[in-house]
Amino acid sequence: MSAVLEGNVVLAAVLTFLTQAIQIGAYSARYAGVTTGRIATAISLFSLLVTASRLASLFMTPSLGAVADHAANTASKAHLPSVPPAALHVFDLQMRVIVAAGSLGILLGALLLPMFLQMFVRGIGAFERLHSIPHALLRLFDVRVLADLLRALRPRPLRLADFPLERVPRKLLIANMLLFGVYSVGVVAAYYASVMVLDARTTATGLSGLVNGIGTVAFSLFVDPTTAFITDQTVRGERPRRDVQAMIFWLVVTAFVGTLLAQLILFPAAYYIAAVANFWVHLSHH
């Protein structure tokens, strides 16, 4: 186990955990916009939180690369054409630990949703008073604000009847599940592929878009426009507020299922990237 959970793996797992938790927390921005009537401001704060999660992922990539380099360099120093099966098995477990950390991060984000909602509501109010995002963010360190955020975490009874599935479009949930499934493995699969094909490893690490591109299409065509439309309908009074609550609840559920699905598609995605990288490298030599 110590061979699997080495320093860079733990760091990558922790950063993935935090990134996914923040992304789930960002869902509450839409409901905050509905409750305050300030949709544009809520979306701006949503973008800020998503940007913060992406900054965290920037630190995850080099730690992930270091893990892949260690496996590849071990084989190279032994003058082996490929990584031995035993070492590849350890590397496979390391990649799966990192993906699993994302699943746990989604659970944390789901538990913290009431706090994120309160934070967005307070943030919208602070921004309207202060007209400055940095000053509004500093308000989060006020003792009274922190107390309000912690009070929002008081456990409440959860009933599935409060989140009617029929009020949420099926295509939205399927696209969201696909989105989280492929985003959870895109970069990880590229580094996995770099260990599978040592003579095309640099090419493989640059091909995460082959997987992530599917998620980008799902987000752009189905997830973002549909969530925005449902939110707008609610603000105009054409839908009850509980429809947005139901949407957020089922988006969290499908996001979690997507990260579980990611465990199934990790190796096929890595094999797919490795095959393309190998083809590209050998094509350039002809």
N, C-alpha and C positions, 0 to 999 in steps of 0.2 A: 504493500500500500504506500510506503514511503517513496517508492520509485514513481508511483503515479502522481501523488500529491506533492510534487516538488514546487519550489517557490514561485516560478512563473505561471504554473498551472493554477495555483491558489489565487495569485493576483488577477489572472484573466477571469477566473470564476467569480471572484468578488466583484470585479468591475461589470461583468455581464449581469450578475445579480442586481446590482444597483441600477444599471441602465434599463433593464426590463421593469423594475419597480417604478422608476420615474416615468417611463412611457405609459404604464397603466395609470399612474396618478394623473397624467395629462388628460385622460378621458374626462375627468371631472370638470374640466374647463368648459365643456359644452353645457353641462347642467348649471354651472355657475353663471354662464351667460344668459340662460333661460330665467333663472331666479332673480338676477339683477336687471335683466333687460338690456345688458351691455354686451351684445354678441361680438362686435368688432374688437372691443378691448379684451374680452375673454379669449378670442382666437389669438390675439397678439401675445397674451401671457402663455397660452398653450404652446405657441411657437418657441417662446423663450425656454420653456421647460424641455421641449423636445430637443432644442439646440444643446441644452445642458447635458442631456442623456447622450447625445452624439459626441460631445467633447469627452465624456467618460469613455466612450468606445474607442476614441483615438488612442488612449493609453492602453487599451486592451490589446490592440493589434500588435505592437512590438513585443509584448509578453507572449502572445500566441506565436509570433514568429520565432522567438527565442526557443520555445519548446520544439518547434518543427526543425529549427537549425541543429539543435542538440541531437535529435534522432538521425538527421541526414549526415551530420558531420561524423558521428560515430561510425556509420557505414563507410564513409569516404576514407577515414583514417585507417580503417581495416582493409582498404582497397577492395571493397565489395561493390558489385554493380547495383545492388538494391538493399534496402533496409531488411535485416533478418526478420523472420516471422515473429519471433518472441518480442523483439523491440517494437515491431509494428503493432503488436497486440497491446503493449503498454501505451503506445501513442494513441491508439484507438480509444482506450479507456480514458485517457487524459482529455481527448476531445469531447467525449460523452459527458464527462464531469462538468466541463464548461457549458455545454448545452443544457444539462440538468440544472445548473445554477440559474439559468434564465427562467426555467419553470418555477423554481422557488422564488425568484424575484417577482414573478407575476402574482404569486400568492401573497407576498408581502405588500405589493402595490394594491391588491384588492382589499386587504385588511386596513390599509391606510387611506382608502378612498374618501371616507368622511373628513379626515384631516386635510387632504388635498383640496376637497371642496371648500372647506372653511378658509383655507389659505387663499384660494382663488377669489372667493367672495370678498375677503378682507383686502386682497391685493388690488382688486378692481376699485374698491372704495378709496384706498390709499392713493392710487394713481390719479383718480379724479380730483382728489384734494391737492395733491402735491405736483401733479403734471410731470412726474419724473419716475422712470422705472427704477433707477438705482436707489432713490430715496424711499420708494415704496418697498423695495426689497429689504432695506435696513429696518423697516418697521417690523419685520419678522422676528427681530431680536429683542423687541419690547417684551417685557415680562408678561404683561397682560395679554398680548397677542399669543405668546407661547402657551399661556394657560388656556386660552380659548381653543387653540389647536389640539391640545391634549384632551380637553373636555369632549371634543368631537369624536374621540376614539372610544367613548363609552359603548360597551356592547349593546346592540339592539337586536330584537328578534328578527329573524330572516325567514320570510315565507315566499315560496316560489310563486304563489298566486299574485304577489305584488309585482311580479315581473313577467307579464303575459308574453309568451314566445310568439304568439300569432301577430303581435303588434310590430314585430321586427322583420324586415325583408330577409328571406332565406339567402338570397344572393350576397347580401352584406355579410352575413355570418360565415358563409362558405369562403368568401374572398378574404375575410379577416383571418380565418383559420389558415388559409393558404399563405397569406402575408407573413404571419408569425412563424409558420413552418419553414418557409424558405429564408427569411431574414435571420432566423436562429442558426442556420447552417451555412449561409452564403460564404462568409469570410472563413469560418472554421473549415468548411469543405475545401476551399482553395488551398489552405495550408496543409490539410490532410493529403490533397492531391500532390502537393510539392514533395511529400515524403514518399509517395507511391512511385513517382517518376523523377528520379534524381537528376537525369540529364535534361529535364525540362522544368526544373523546380521554380526558376524565376518566372517563366511564362505562366506556370500554374497559379502562382500567388497573385498574378494580375488578372485572373479570370473569374473572380468571385461574382462579377456582374452577370455571368452566364446563369447563375442561380438567382441572385438578387433581382435581376431584371424582371423575373416573373412576379416577385412581390411588388415591385414598382408599378407594374401594369395593374395588378389587383388593387393597389392603393389608389392610383390615379383614376381608374375607371369605375370602381365600385365603392370602396370604403369611404374615402374622403367626401365625394359628392353626395353619397346617400346619407351619411351622418349629418352633413351640413343641411341637407334638405329637410330631414326630420326635425332638426333643431329649429330651423326657420319656420316650419309649420307650427311648432309648439309656441314660438314667440308670437305668431299671428293669431293664436287661439284656435287653430284648426285641429290640434291634437292636445290631449291632456298631458300634463307634465310627467305623469308616470310612464308615458311612452319613451321619454328620454332616459328615465331611470331604467326601464326595461332594456333599452338599447345598450346602455353602458354595462349593465349586468351581463348580458349575453355576449357582448364584445369581450369582456374579461374572460368568460367561460371559454369562448372559442379561441382566444389568444393562448390560454393555458393548454387546450387540446392541441393547438398548433405546435407548441413547443414539445409536446409529447410525440406528435407526428414527426417532428424534426429528427428524433432518434432513429426512426425507420428510414428516413431519406438521406441521412448523413453519408453513409457509405456509397449508395448509388450516385449521390451528387458529387462526391469526391472522385468516384470512378469516371463519371461523365467529364468532369473538368480535366482529370489526368489524361483521358483519351484525346480530348481536344488539344491540350497542351502538347502532347506527344506528336500528334498529327501536324501541328503548326511548326514545331521545331524541325521535324524531318522534311516537311514541305519546303522550308526555307533552304535546306541543304541540297535540293535538287535543281 
